[in-house]
Amino acid sequence: MKPKPEDTIPLMDDVEQFVKTNVELYTLRGTGIATRVVSSLLASLVVWALVFIVLFMLGMGLALYIGHLMGNMYSGFLLMAAAFTLITIFVYFRRYKMIRKPLMNGLITQILKDKHND
């Protein structure tokens, strides 16, 4: 016995509604995860900006102090520039281990934590 066209229309409507509901659900979940990840990144960015400001001010103060001890200001700034150059080279060669890997692990942890909480 072949189903009548009027019998299949409610089924098609139900399937269409099911698909629309699932698309909306996954969109909301994805939006929630993206929002939490972006907010975590922005919070980290603010913290790192403040750390940069503190280090900058400490570097300036230390440069002035060293310059005062050595009798000329430019010597203190040159020594601090050399120290920051060495630190930059060290961080550059270890950037994957010090920056990229922890950042990726943090993002993955945040995404998985959000996924398991849903």
C-alpha distances in whole Angstrom, upper triangle without the diagonal:
4,7,9,12,14,13,14,17,18,17,19,22,22,22,25,27,27,28,31,32,33,34,37,37,38,40,42,43,44,46,48,49,50,52,53,54,56,58,59,60,62,64,65,66,68,70,71,72,74,75,76,78,80,81,82,85,86,86,88,90,91,92,94,96,96,98,100,101,102,104,101,98,96,97,95,92,92,92,89,87,88,86,83,83,83,81,78,79,78,75,74,74,72,69,66,67,69,67,63,62,63,61,58,58,59,56,53,54,54,50,49,51,49,46,46,47,44
4,6,9,12,10,11,14,16,15,16,19,20,20,22,24,25,26,28,30,30,32,34,35,36,38,40,40,42,44,45,46,48,50,51,52,54,56,57,58,60,61,63,64,66,67,68,70,72,73,74,76,78,78,80,82,83,84,86,88,88,89,92,93,94,95,98,99,99,101,99,95,94,94,92,89,90,90,86,85,86,84,81,81,81,78,76,76,76,72,71,71,70,67,64,65,67,64,61,60,61,59,56,56,57,54,51,53,52,48,48,49,47,44,45,46,42
4,6,8,7,7,11,12,11,13,16,17,17,19,21,21,23,25,26,27,29,31,32,33,35,37,38,39,41,42,43,45,47,48,49,51,53,54,55,57,59,60,61,63,65,66,67,69,70,71,73,75,76,77,79,81,81,83,85,86,87,89,91,91,93,95,96,97,99,96,93,91,92,90,87,87,87,84,83,83,82,79,79,79,76,74,74,74,70,69,70,68,65,62,64,65,62,59,58,59,57,54,54,54,51,49,50,49,46,45,47,44,41,42,43,39
4,5,5,7,9,11,12,13,15,17,17,19,21,22,23,25,27,28,29,31,32,34,35,37,38,40,41,43,44,45,47,49,50,51,53,55,56,57,59,61,62,63,65,66,68,70,71,72,74,76,77,78,80,81,82,84,86,87,88,90,92,92,94,96,97,98,99,97,93,92,93,91,88,88,88,85,83,84,83,80,80,80,77,75,76,75,72,71,71,69,67,64,65,66,64,61,60,60,58,55,56,56,52,51,52,51,47,47,48,46,43,44,44,41
4,5,5,7,10,10,11,13,15,15,16,19,20,21,22,24,26,27,29,30,32,33,35,36,37,39,41,42,43,45,47,48,49,51,52,53,55,57,58,59,61,63,64,65,67,69,69,71,73,74,75,77,79,79,81,83,84,85,87,89,90,91,93,95,95,97,94,91,89,90,88,85,86,86,82,81,82,81,77,77,78,75,73,73,73,69,68,69,67,64,62,63,64,61,58,58,58,56,53,54,54,50,49,50,49,45,45,46,44,41,42,43,39
4,6,5,8,10,10,11,13,15,16,17,19,21,22,23,25,27,28,29,31,32,34,35,37,38,40,42,43,44,46,47,48,50,52,53,54,56,58,59,60,62,63,64,67,68,69,71,73,74,75,77,78,79,81,83,84,85,87,89,89,91,93,94,95,97,94,91,89,90,88,85,86,86,82,81,82,81,77,77,78,75,73,74,73,70,69,70,68,65,62,64,64,62,59,58,58,56,53,54,53,50,49,50,48,45,45,46,43,41,42,42,38
4,6,6,7,9,11,12,13,15,17,18,20,21,22,24,26,27,28,30,31,33,34,36,37,39,40,42,43,45,46,47,49,51,52,53,55,57,58,59,61,62,64,66,67,68,70,72,73,74,76,77,78,80,82,83,84,86,88,88,90,92,93,94,96,93,90,89,89,87,84,85,85,82,80,81,80,76,76,77,74,72,73,72,69,68,68,66,64,61,62,63,60,57,57,57,55,52,52,52,49,47,48,47,43,43,44,41,39,40,40,36
4,6,5,6,9,10,11,12,14,15,17,18,20,21,23,24,26,27,29,30,31,33,34,36,37,39,40,42,43,45,46,48,49,51,52,54,55,57,58,60,61,63,64,65,67,69,70,71,73,75,75,77,79,80,81,83,85,85,87,89,90,91,93,90,87,85,86,84,81,82,82,78,77,78,76,73,73,74,71,68,69,69,65,64,65,63,60,58,59,60,57,54,53,54,52,49,49,49,46,44,45,44,40,40,41,39,36,37,38,34
4,5,5,6,9,10,10,12,14,15,16,18,20,21,22,24,26,27,28,30,31,33,34,36,37,39,41,42,43,45,47,48,49,51,52,53,55,57,58,59,61,63,63,65,67,68,69,71,73,74,75,77,78,79,81,83,84,85,87,89,90,91,89,85,84,85,82,80,80,80,77,75,77,75,72,72,73,70,67,68,68,64,63,64,62,60,57,58,59,56,53,53,53,51,48,49,48,45,43,45,43,40,40,41,38,35,37,37,33
4,5,5,6,9,10,10,12,14,15,16,18,20,21,22,24,26,27,28,30,31,33,34,36,37,39,40,42,43,45,46,47,49,51,52,53,55,57,58,60,61,62,64,66,67,68,70,72,72,74,76,77,78,80,82,83,84,86,88,88,90,88,84,83,84,81,79,79,79,76,75,76,74,71,71,72,69,67,68,67,63,63,64,62,59,56,57,58,55,52,52,52,49,47,47,47,43,42,43,41,38,38,39,36,34,35,35,31
4,5,5,6,9,10,10,12,14,15,16,18,20,21,23,24,26,27,28,30,31,33,34,36,38,39,40,42,43,45,46,48,49,51,52,54,55,56,58,60,61,63,64,65,67,69,70,71,73,75,76,77,79,80,81,83,85,86,87,89,86,83,82,82,80,77,78,78,74,73,74,72,69,69,70,67,65,66,65,61,61,61,59,56,54,55,56,53,50,49,49,47,45,45,44,41,40,41,39,36,36,37,34,31,32,33,29
4,5,5,6,8,10,11,12,14,15,16,18,20,21,22,24,26,27,28,30,32,33,34,36,37,39,40,42,43,44,46,48,49,51,52,53,55,57,58,59,61,63,64,65,67,69,69,71,73,74,75,77,79,79,81,83,84,85,87,84,81,79,80,78,75,76,76,72,71,72,71,67,67,68,65,63,64,63,59,59,59,58,55,52,53,54,51,48,48,48,46,43,44,43,40,39,40,38,35,35,36,33,31,32,33,29
4,5,5,6,9,10,11,12,14,15,16,18,20,21,22,24,26,27,28,30,31,33,35,36,37,39,41,42,43,45,46,47,49,51,52,53,55,57,58,59,61,62,63,65,67,68,69,71,73,74,76,77,78,79,82,83,84,85,83,79,78,79,77,74,75,75,71,70,71,70,66,66,67,64,62,63,63,59,58,59,57,54,52,53,54,51,48,48,48,45,43,43,43,39,38,39,37,34,34,35,32,30,31,31,28
4,5,5,6,9,10,10,12,14,15,16,18,20,21,22,24,25,27,28,30,31,33,34,36,37,39,40,42,43,45,46,48,49,51,52,54,55,56,58,60,61,62,64,66,67,68,70,71,72,74,76,77,78,80,82,82,84,82,78,77,78,76,73,74,73,70,69,70,68,65,65,66,63,61,62,61,58,57,58,56,53,50,51,52,49,46,46,46,43,41,41,40,37,36,37,35,32,32,33,30,27,29,28,25
4,5,5,6,9,10,11,12,14,15,17,18,20,21,22,24,26,27,28,30,32,33,34,36,37,39,40,42,43,44,46,48,49,50,53,54,55,57,58,59,61,63,64,65,67,69,70,71,73,74,75,77,79,80,81,82,80,77,75,76,74,71,72,71,68,67,68,66,63,63,63,61,58,59,59,55,54,55,53,50,48,49,50,47,44,43,43,41,39,39,38,35,34,35,33,30,30,31,28,26,27,28,24
4,5,5,6,9,10,11,12,14,16,16,18,20,21,22,24,26,27,28,30,32,33,34,36,37,38,40,42,43,45,47,48,49,51,52,53,55,57,58,59,61,63,63,65,67,68,69,71,73,74,75,77,78,79,81,78,75,74,74,72,69,70,70,67,65,66,65,61,62,62,59,57,58,58,54,53,54,52,49,47,48,49,46,43,43,43,40,38,38,38,35,33,35,33,29,30,31,28,26,28,28,24
4,5,5,6,9,10,10,12,14,15,16,18,20,21,22,24,25,27,29,30,31,33,35,36,37,39,40,41,43,45,46,47,49,51,52,53,55,56,58,60,61,62,64,66,67,68,70,71,72,74,76,77,78,80,77,74,73,73,71,68,69,69,66,64,66,64,61,61,62,59,56,58,57,53,53,54,52,49,47,48,48,45,43,42,42,39,37,38,37,34,32,33,31,28,29,29,26,24,26,26,22
4,6,5,6,9,10,10,12,14,15,16,18,20,21,23,24,25,27,29,30,31,33,34,36,37,39,40,42,44,45,46,48,49,51,52,54,55,56,58,60,61,63,64,65,66,69,70,71,72,75,76,77,78,76,73,72,72,70,67,68,68,64,63,64,62,59,59,60,57,55,56,55,52,51,52,50,47,44,45,46,43,40,40,40,37,35,35,34,31,30,31,29,26,26,27,24,21,23,23,19
4,5,5,6,9,10,11,12,14,15,16,18,20,21,22,24,26,27,28,30,32,33,34,36,37,38,40,42,43,44,46,48,49,51,52,53,54,57,58,59,61,63,64,64,67,68,69,70,73,74,75,76,74,70,69,70,68,65,65,65,62,61,62,60,57,57,57,55,52,53,53,49,48,49,47,44,42,43,44,41,38,38,38,35,33,33,33,30,28,29,28,24,25,26,23,21,23,23,19
4,5,5,6,9,10,10,12,14,15,16,18,20,21,22,24,26,27,28,30,31,32,34,36,37,38,40,42,43,45,46,47,49,51,52,53,55,57,57,59,61,62,63,65,67,68,69,71,72,73,75,72,69,68,69,66,63,64,64,61,59,61,59,56,56,57,54,52,53,52,49,48,49,47,44,42,43,44,41,38,38,38,35,33,33,33,29,28,29,27,24,25,26,23,21,23,23,19
4,5,5,6,9,10,11,12,14,15,16,18,20,21,23,24,25,27,29,30,31,33,35,36,37,39,40,42,43,45,46,48,49,51,52,54,55,56,58,60,61,62,64,66,67,68,70,71,72,74,72,68,67,68,65,63,64,63,60,59,60,58,55,56,56,53,51,52,52,48,48,49,47,44,41,42,43,40,37,37,36,34,32,32,31,28,27,28,26,22,23,24,20,19,20,20,16
4,5,5,6,8,10,10,12,14,15,16,18,20,21,22,24,26,27,28,30,31,33,34,36,38,39,40,42,43,44,46,48,49,50,52,54,55,56,58,59,60,63,64,65,66,68,70,70,72,70,67,65,66,64,61,62,61,58,57,58,56,53,53,54,51,49,50,49,45,45,46,44,41,38,39,40,37,34,34,34,31,29,29,28,25,24,25,23,20,20,21,18,16,18,18,14
4,5,5,6,9,10,10,12,14,15,16,18,20,21,22,24,26,27,28,30,31,32,34,36,37,38,40,42,43,44,46,47,48,51,52,53,54,56,57,58,61,62,63,64,67,68,69,70,68,64,63,64,61,59,59,59,56,55,56,54,51,51,52,49,47,48,47,44,43,44,42,39,37,38,38,35,33,33,33,30,28,28,28,24,23,25,23,19,20,22,18,16,19,19,16
4,6,5,6,9,10,10,12,14,15,16,18,20,21,22,24,25,26,28,30,31,33,34,36,37,39,40,41,43,45,46,47,49,51,52,53,55,56,57,59,61,62,63,65,67,68,69,67,63,62,63,61,58,59,59,55,54,55,54,50,51,52,49,46,48,47,44,43,45,43,39,37,38,39,35,33,33,32,30,28,28,27,24,23,24,22,19,20,21,18,16,19,18,15
4,5,5,6,9,10,11,12,14,15,17,18,20,21,23,24,26,27,29,30,32,33,35,36,38,39,40,42,44,45,46,48,50,51,52,54,55,56,58,60,61,62,64,66,67,68,66,63,62,62,60,57,58,58,54,53,55,53,49,50,51,47,45,47,46,42,42,43,41,38,36,37,37,34,32,31,31,28,26,26,25,22,21,22,20,17,17,18,15,13,15,15,11
4,5,5,6,8,10,10,12,14,15,16,18,20,21,22,24,26,27,28,30,32,33,34,36,37,38,40,42,43,44,46,48,48,50,52,53,54,57,58,59,60,62,64,64,66,64,60,59,60,57,55,56,55,52,51,52,50,47,47,48,45,43,44,43,39,39,40,38,35,33,34,34,31,29,28,28,25,23,23,23,19,18,19,17,14,15,16,13,11,14,14,11
4,5,5,6,9,10,10,12,14,15,16,18,20,21,22,24,26,26,28,30,31,32,34,36,37,38,40,41,42,45,46,47,49,51,52,53,55,56,57,59,61,62,63,64,62,59,57,58,56,53,54,54,50,49,51,49,45,46,47,44,41,43,42,39,38,40,38,34,32,34,34,31,28,28,28,25,23,24,23,19,19,20,18,15,17,18,14,13,16,16,13
4,5,5,6,9,10,10,12,14,15,16,18,20,21,22,24,25,27,29,30,31,33,34,36,37,39,40,41,43,45,46,48,49,51,52,54,55,56,58,60,61,62,64,61,58,57,58,55,52,54,53,50,49,50,49,45,46,47,43,41,43,42,39,39,40,38,35,33,34,33,30,28,28,27,25,23,24,22,19,19,19,17,14,16,16,12,12,15,14,11
4,5,5,6,9,10,11,12,14,15,17,18,20,21,23,24,26,27,29,30,32,33,34,36,38,39,40,42,44,45,47,48,49,50,53,54,55,56,58,60,61,62,60,57,56,56,54,51,52,52,48,47,49,47,43,44,45,41,40,41,40,37,37,38,35,32,30,31,31,28,26,26,25,22,20,21,19,16,16,16,13,11,12,13,9,8,11,11,8
4,5,5,6,8,10,11,12,14,15,16,18,20,21,22,24,26,27,28,30,31,32,34,36,37,38,41,42,43,44,46,47,48,51,52,53,54,56,58,58,60,58,55,53,54,51,49,50,49,46,45,46,44,41,42,42,39,37,38,38,34,34,35,33,30,28,29,29,26,23,23,23,20,18,19,18,14,14,15,13,10,12,13,10,9,13,13,11
4,6,5,6,9,10,10,12,14,15,16,18,20,21,22,24,25,26,28,30,31,33,35,36,37,39,40,41,43,45,46,47,49,51,52,53,55,56,57,59,57,53,52,53,50,48,49,49,45,44,45,44,40,41,42,39,37,38,38,34,34,36,34,30,29,30,29,26,24,24,24,20,19,20,18,15,16,17,14,12,14,15,11,12,15,14,13
4,5,5,6,9,10,11,12,14,15,16,18,20,21,23,24,26,27,29,30,32,33,35,36,38,39,40,42,44,45,46,48,49,50,52,54,55,56,58,56,52,52,52,50,47,48,48,44,44,45,43,40,41,41,38,36,38,37,34,34,35,33,30,28,29,28,25,24,24,22,20,19,19,17,14,15,15,11,10,12,12,8,10,13,11,10
4,5,5,6,9,10,11,12,14,15,17,18,20,21,22,24,26,27,28,30,32,33,34,36,37,38,40,42,43,44,47,48,49,50,52,53,54,56,54,51,50,50,48,45,46,46,42,41,43,41,37,38,39,35,34,35,34,31,31,32,30,27,25,26,25,22,20,20,19,16,15,15,13,10,11,11,8,6,9,9,6,8,11,11,10
4,6,5,6,8,10,10,12,14,15,16,18,20,21,22,24,26,26,28,30,31,32,35,36,37,38,40,41,42,45,46,47,48,50,52,53,54,52,49,48,48,46,43,44,44,40,39,41,39,35,36,37,34,32,33,33,29,29,31,28,25,24,25,24,21,19,20,19,15,15,16,14,10,12,13,10,8,12,13,10,11,15,14,14
4,5,5,6,9,10,10,12,14,15,16,18,20,21,23,24,25,27,29,30,31,33,35,36,37,39,40,41,43,45,46,47,49,51,52,53,51,48,47,48,45,42,44,43,40,39,41,39,35,36,37,34,32,34,34,30,30,32,30,26,25,26,25,22,21,21,20,17,17,18,15,12,14,15,11,10,14,14,11,13,16,15,14
4,6,5,6,9,10,10,12,14,15,17,18,20,21,23,24,26,27,28,30,32,33,34,36,38,39,40,42,43,44,46,48,49,50,52,50,47,46,47,44,41,43,42,38,38,39,37,34,35,36,32,31,33,32,28,29,31,28,25,24,24,23,20,19,19,17,15,15,15,12,10,12,12,8,8,12,11,8,11,14,13,13
4,5,5,6,9,10,11,12,14,15,16,18,20,21,22,24,26,27,28,30,31,32,34,36,37,38,40,42,42,44,46,47,48,50,48,45,44,44,41,39,40,40,36,35,37,35,31,32,33,29,28,30,29,25,25,27,25,22,20,21,20,17,16,16,14,11,11,12,9,7,9,10,7,7,11,11,9,12,15,14,15
4,5,5,6,9,10,10,12,14,15,16,18,20,21,22,24,25,26,29,30,31,33,34,36,37,39,40,41,43,45,46,47,48,46,43,42,43,40,37,39,38,35,34,35,34,30,31,32,29,27,29,29,25,25,27,25,22,21,22,21,17,16,18,16,13,13,15,12,10,13,14,10,11,15,15,13,15,18,18,18
4,5,5,6,9,10,11,12,14,15,17,18,20,21,23,24,26,27,29,30,32,33,34,36,38,39,40,42,43,45,46,48,46,42,42,42,39,37,38,38,34,34,36,34,30,32,33,29,28,30,30,26,26,29,26,23,23,24,22,19,18,19,17,14,15,16,13,11,14,14,11,12,16,15,13,16,19,17,18
4,5,5,6,9,10,11,12,14,16,16,18,20,21,22,24,26,27,28,30,32,33,34,36,37,38,40,42,43,44,46,44,41,40,41,38,35,37,36,33,32,34,31,28,30,30,27,25,28,27,23,24,26,24,20,20,20,18,16,16,16,14,11,12,13,9,9,12,12,9,11,14,13,12,16,18,17,18
4,5,5,6,9,10,10,12,14,15,16,18,20,21,22,24,25,26,28,30,31,32,34,36,36,38,40,41,42,44,42,38,38,38,35,33,34,34,30,29,31,29,26,27,28,24,23,25,24,20,21,23,21,18,18,19,17,13,13,15,13,9,11,13,10,9,12,13,11,12,16,15,15,18,20,20,21
4,5,5,6,9,10,10,12,14,15,17,18,20,21,23,24,25,27,29,30,31,33,34,36,37,39,40,41,43,41,37,37,37,35,32,34,33,30,29,31,29,26,27,28,25,23,26,26,22,23,25,23,20,21,21,19,16,16,18,16,13,15,16,13,12,16,16,14,15,19,18,17,20,23,22,23
4,5,5,6,9,10,11,12,14,16,17,19,20,21,23,24,26,27,29,30,32,33,34,36,38,39,40,42,40,37,36,37,34,32,33,33,29,29,31,29,25,27,28,25,24,27,26,22,23,26,24,21,21,21,19,16,17,18,16,13,16,16,13,13,16,16,13,16,19,18,17,21,22,21,23
4,5,5,6,9,10,10,12,14,15,16,18,20,21,22,24,26,26,28,30,31,32,34,36,37,38,40,38,35,34,35,32,29,31,30,26,26,28,25,22,24,25,21,20,23,22,18,20,22,20,17,18,18,15,12,14,15,12,10,13,14,11,11,15,15,13,16,19,18,18,21,23,22,24
4,5,5,6,9,10,10,12,14,15,16,18,20,21,22,24,25,26,28,30,31,32,34,36,37,38,36,33,32,33,30,27,29,29,25,24,26,24,21,23,24,20,19,22,21,18,19,22,20,17,18,19,16,13,14,17,14,12,15,16,14,14,17,18,16,18,21,21,21,24,26,25,27
4,5,5,6,9,10,11,12,14,15,17,18,20,21,23,24,26,27,29,30,31,33,35,36,37,35,32,31,32,29,27,29,29,25,25,27,25,22,24,25,22,21,24,24,20,22,25,23,20,21,22,19,16,18,20,17,15,18,19,16,17,20,20,18,21,24,23,22,25,27,26,28
4,5,5,6,9,10,11,12,14,15,16,18,20,21,22,24,26,27,28,30,32,33,34,36,34,31,31,31,28,26,28,27,23,24,26,23,20,23,23,20,19,23,22,18,20,23,21,19,20,20,17,15,17,19,16,14,18,18,15,16,20,19,18,21,23,22,22,26,27,26,28
4,5,5,6,9,10,10,12,14,15,16,18,20,21,22,24,25,26,28,30,31,32,34,32,29,28,28,25,23,25,24,21,20,22,20,17,19,20,16,16,19,18,15,17,20,18,15,17,18,14,12,15,17,14,13,16,18,15,16,20,20,19,21,24,23,24,27,29,28,30
4,5,5,6,9,10,10,12,14,15,16,18,20,21,23,24,25,27,29,30,31,32,31,27,27,27,24,22,24,24,20,20,22,20,17,19,21,18,17,20,20,17,19,22,21,18,20,21,17,15,17,20,18,16,19,21,18,19,23,23,21,24,27,26,26,29,31,31,32
4,5,5,6,9,10,11,12,14,15,17,18,20,21,22,24,26,27,29,30,31,30,26,26,27,24,22,24,24,20,20,23,20,18,20,22,19,18,22,22,19,21,24,22,20,22,22,19,17,20,22,19,18,22,23,20,21,25,24,23,26,28,27,27,31,32,31,33
4,5,5,6,8,10,10,12,14,15,16,18,20,21,22,24,25,27,28,30,28,25,25,25,22,20,22,21,17,18,20,17,15,18,19,15,15,19,18,16,18,21,19,18,20,20,16,15,18,20,17,17,20,21,19,21,24,24,23,26,28,27,28,31,32,32,34
4,5,5,6,9,10,10,12,14,15,16,18,20,21,22,24,25,26,28,26,23,22,23,20,17,19,19,15,15,18,15,12,15,17,14,13,17,17,14,16,20,19,17,20,20,16,15,18,21,19,18,21,23,21,22,25,26,25,27,30,29,30,33,35,34,36
4,5,5,6,9,10,11,12,14,15,17,18,20,21,22,24,25,27,25,21,21,22,19,17,19,19,16,16,19,17,14,17,19,16,16,20,20,18,20,23,22,21,23,24,20,19,22,24,22,21,25,26,24,25,28,28,27,30,33,32,32,35,37,36,38
4,5,5,6,8,10,11,12,14,15,16,18,20,21,22,24,25,24,21,21,22,18,17,19,19,15,16,19,16,14,18,19,16,17,20,20,18,21,24,22,21,24,24,20,19,23,25,22,22,25,26,24,26,29,29,28,31,33,32,33,36,37,37,39
4,5,5,6,8,10,10,12,14,15,16,18,20,21,22,24,22,19,19,19,16,14,16,15,12,13,15,13,10,14,15,12,13,17,17,15,18,21,20,19,22,22,18,18,21,23,21,21,25,26,24,26,29,29,28,31,33,33,34,37,38,38,40
4,5,5,6,9,10,10,12,14,15,16,18,20,21,22,20,17,17,17,14,12,15,14,11,11,14,13,10,14,15,13,14,17,18,17,19,22,21,20,24,24,20,20,23,25,24,23,27,28,26,28,31,31,31,33,36,35,36,39,40,40,42
4,5,5,6,8,10,11,12,14,15,16,18,20,21,19,16,17,17,14,13,16,15,12,13,16,15,13,17,18,16,17,21,21,20,22,25,25,24,27,27,23,23,26,28,26,26,30,31,29,30,34,33,33,36,38,37,38,41,42,42,44
4,5,5,6,8,10,10,12,14,15,16,18,20,19,15,16,16,13,12,15,14,10,13,15,13,12,16,17,15,16,20,20,19,21,24,24,23,26,26,22,22,26,28,26,26,30,30,29,31,34,33,33,36,38,37,38,41,42,42,44
4,5,5,6,9,10,10,12,14,15,16,18,16,13,13,13,10,9,11,10,7,9,11,10,9,12,14,12,14,17,17,17,19,22,22,22,25,25,22,22,25,28,26,26,30,31,29,31,34,34,34,37,39,39,40,42,44,44,46
4,5,5,6,9,10,10,12,14,15,16,14,11,12,12,9,8,11,11,8,10,13,12,11,15,17,16,17,20,21,20,22,25,25,25,28,29,25,25,28,31,29,29,33,34,32,34,37,37,37,39,42,41,42,45,46,46,48
4,5,5,6,9,10,10,12,14,15,14,11,13,13,10,10,13,13,10,13,15,14,14,17,19,18,19,22,23,23,25,27,27,27,31,30,27,27,30,33,31,31,34,35,34,36,39,38,38,41,43,42,43,46,47,47,49
4,5,5,6,8,10,10,12,14,13,11,12,11,8,9,11,10,8,11,13,11,12,15,16,15,18,20,21,21,23,26,26,26,29,29,25,26,30,32,30,30,34,35,34,36,39,38,38,41,43,42,44,47,48,47,50
4,5,5,6,8,10,10,12,10,8,8,8,4,5,8,7,6,9,11,11,11,14,16,16,17,20,21,21,23,26,26,26,30,30,27,27,30,33,32,32,35,36,35,37,40,40,40,43,45,44,45,48,50,49,52
4,6,5,6,9,10,10,9,6,9,9,6,7,11,11,10,12,15,14,15,18,19,19,21,23,24,25,27,29,30,30,33,33,30,30,34,36,35,35,38,39,38,40,43,43,42,45,47,47,48,51,52,52,54
4,5,5,6,9,10,10,8,11,10,7,10,12,11,11,14,16,15,16,19,20,20,22,24,25,26,28,30,30,31,34,34,30,31,35,37,35,35,39,40,38,41,44,43,43,46,48,47,48,52,53,52,55
4,5,5,6,8,9,8,9,7,5,8,10,8,9,12,13,12,15,17,18,18,20,22,23,24,26,28,29,29,33,33,30,31,34,36,35,35,39,40,39,41,44,44,44,47,49,48,49,52,53,53,56
4,5,5,6,5,4,6,6,4,7,9,9,10,12,14,14,16,18,19,20,22,24,25,26,28,30,31,31,35,35,32,33,36,38,37,37,41,42,41,43,46,46,46,49,51,50,51,54,56,55,58
4,6,5,6,6,10,9,8,11,13,13,13,16,17,17,19,22,23,23,25,27,28,29,31,33,34,34,38,38,35,35,39,41,40,40,43,44,43,45,48,48,48,51,53,52,53,56,57,57,59
4,6,8,9,11,10,8,12,14,12,14,17,17,17,19,22,22,23,25,27,28,29,31,33,33,34,38,37,34,36,39,41,40,40,44,45,43,46,49,48,48,51,53,53,54,57,58,58,60
4,6,8,9,7,7,11,12,11,13,16,16,16,19,21,21,23,25,26,27,29,30,32,33,34,38,37,35,36,39,41,40,41,44,45,44,47,49,49,49,52,54,54,55,58,59,59,62
4,7,9,8,9,12,13,13,15,17,18,19,21,23,24,25,27,29,30,31,33,35,36,37,40,40,37,38,42,44,43,43,47,48,47,49,52,52,52,55,57,56,57,60,61,61,64
4,6,6,7,10,11,12,14,15,16,18,19,21,22,24,25,27,28,30,31,33,34,35,39,39,36,37,40,42,41,42,45,46,45,47,50,50,50,53,55,55,56,59,60,60,62
4,5,6,7,9,10,11,13,15,16,17,19,21,22,23,25,26,27,29,31,32,32,36,36,33,34,37,39,38,38,42,43,42,44,47,47,47,50,52,52,52,55,57,57,59
4,5,5,6,9,10,10,12,14,15,16,18,20,21,22,24,25,26,29,30,30,34,35,32,32,35,38,37,37,40,42,41,43,46,46,46,49,51,51,52,54,56,56,58
4,5,5,6,9,10,11,12,14,15,17,18,20,21,23,24,25,27,29,29,33,33,31,32,35,37,37,37,40,41,41,43,45,46,46,48,51,51,52,54,56,56,58
4,5,5,6,9,10,11,12,14,16,17,18,20,21,23,24,26,27,28,31,31,29,29,33,35,34,34,38,39,38,40,43,43,43,46,48,48,49,52,53,53,55
4,5,5,6,9,10,10,12,14,15,16,18,20,21,22,24,26,26,29,30,27,27,30,33,32,32,35,37,36,38,41,41,41,44,46,46,47,49,51,51,53
4,5,5,6,9,10,10,12,14,15,16,18,20,21,23,24,25,29,29,27,27,30,33,32,33,36,37,37,38,41,42,42,44,47,47,48,50,52,52,54
4,5,5,6,9,10,11,12,14,15,17,18,20,22,23,24,27,27,25,26,29,31,31,31,35,36,35,37,40,40,41,43,45,45,47,49,51,51,53
4,5,5,6,8,10,10,12,14,15,16,18,20,21,21,25,25,22,23,26,29,28,28,32,33,32,34,37,37,38,40,42,42,43,46,47,48,50
4,5,5,6,9,10,10,12,14,15,16,18,20,20,24,24,22,22,25,28,27,28,31,32,32,33,36,37,37,39,42,42,43,45,47,47,49
4,6,5,6,9,10,11,12,14,15,17,19,19,23,23,21,22,25,27,27,28,31,32,32,34,37,37,38,40,42,42,44,46,48,48,50
4,5,5,6,9,10,11,12,14,16,17,18,21,21,19,20,23,25,25,26,29,30,30,32,34,35,35,38,40,40,41,44,45,46,48
4,5,5,6,9,10,10,12,14,15,15,19,19,17,17,21,23,23,23,26,27,27,29,32,32,33,35,37,37,38,41,42,43,45
4,5,5,6,9,10,10,12,14,15,18,19,17,18,20,23,23,23,26,28,28,30,32,33,34,36,38,38,40,42,43,44,46
4,5,5,6,9,10,11,12,14,17,17,16,17,20,22,22,23,26,27,27,29,31,32,33,35,37,38,39,41,43,44,46
4,6,5,6,8,10,11,12,15,15,13,14,17,19,19,20,23,24,24,26,28,29,30,32,34,34,36,38,39,40,42
4,5,5,6,9,10,10,14,14,12,13,15,18,18,19,21,23,23,25,27,28,29,31,33,33,35,37,38,39,41
4,6,5,6,9,10,13,14,13,14,16,18,19,20,22,24,24,26,28,29,30,32,34,35,36,38,40,41,43
4,5,6,6,8,12,11,10,12,15,16,17,18,20,22,23,24,26,27,29,31,32,33,35,36,38,39,41
4,6,5,5,9,9,7,9,11,13,14,15,17,19,19,21,23,24,25,27,29,30,31,33,34,36,38
4,5,5,8,10,9,10,11,14,15,15,17,19,20,21,23,25,26,27,29,31,32,33,35,37,38
4,6,8,9,9,11,12,13,15,16,18,19,21,22,24,25,27,28,30,31,33,34,36,37,39
4,6,6,6,8,9,10,12,14,15,16,18,20,21,22,24,25,27,28,30,31,32,34,36
4,6,5,5,6,9,10,11,12,14,16,17,18,20,21,23,24,26,27,29,30,32,34
4,6,6,5,6,9,10,10,12,14,15,16,18,20,21,22,24,25,26,28,30,31
4,6,6,5,7,10,11,11,13,15,16,17,19,21,21,23,25,26,27,29,31
4,6,7,7,9,11,12,13,15,16,17,19,21,22,23,25,26,27,29,31
4,6,6,6,9,10,11,12,14,15,17,18,20,21,23,24,26,27,29
4,6,5,6,9,10,11,12,14,15,16,18,20,21,22,24,26,27
4,5,5,6,9,10,11,12,14,15,16,18,20,21,22,24,26
4,5,5,6,9,10,10,12,14,15,16,18,20,21,22,24
4,5,5,6,9,10,11,12,14,15,17,18,20,21,23
4,5,5,6,8,10,11,12,14,15,16,18,20,21
4,5,5,6,8,10,10,12,14,15,16,18,20
4,6,5,6,9,10,10,12,14,15,16,19
4,5,5,6,9,10,11,12,14,15,17
4,5,5,6,8,10,10,12,14,16
4,6,5,6,8,10,10,12,14
4,6,5,6,9,10,11,13
4,5,5,6,9,10,11
4,5,5,6,9,10
4,5,5,6,9
4,6,5,6
4,6,6
4,5
4
